[in-house]
Amino acid sequence: MKGRELADEASAVRPGLKFIFMSGHADRVLIPEDISGHPDTELLQKPVMPTFLLRRVRSVLNEDQAQGGNS
């Protein structure tokens, strides 16, 4: 299952989930259309430094807490 398909199924079960997509294949660039339909979605292009990934995850979680979410 591809990431977009997983996000679609997870969103159907738990609306409001946030996603961080990460490019995974050098032969195919992930484009915004690949993740359209998921407004609370982040896109990271590889390679990504571990510290940057951690900051993005923390940022997404903090945004959710600030909005009163419980994801």
Secondary structure, DSSP 8 states (H G I E B T S, - for coil): --HHHHHHHHHHHSTT--EEEE--BTTB---GGGGTT-SSEEEE-SS--HHHHHHHHHHHHHHHHHTT---
